[in-house]
């Protein structure tokens, strides 16, 4: 992914709310399932890591991206953004 593509995705995600949270239980099957469903529905998903989880946003983003086949767009503070292009009917032109 180029820096221009990453910048476009960051700008699209900036106004979106975080739809999945990684909590005290860490990254379990429920979080992976929720992330996969959100990525399937939206392509671009913002997620957050709660303070009591014991993970940084970068660690959580990389693990979830690996397990869902997504790409980490950005990880800043407690929030991160993942992108997974749909096989067909992609709404984001990247």
HELIX and SHEET records of a PDB file:
HELIX    1   1 UNK A    3  UNK A   13  1                                  11    
HELIX    2   2 UNK A   29  UNK A   42  1                                  14    
HELIX    3   3 UNK A   51  UNK A   53  5                                   3    
HELIX    4   4 UNK A   57  UNK A   68  1                                  12    
SHEET    1   A 4 UNK A  20  UNK A  22  0                                        
SHEET    2   A 4 UNK A  44  UNK A  49  1                                        
SHEET    3   A 4 UNK A  79  UNK A  83 -1                                        
SHEET    4   A 4 UNK A  71  UNK A  76 -1                                        
END                                                                             
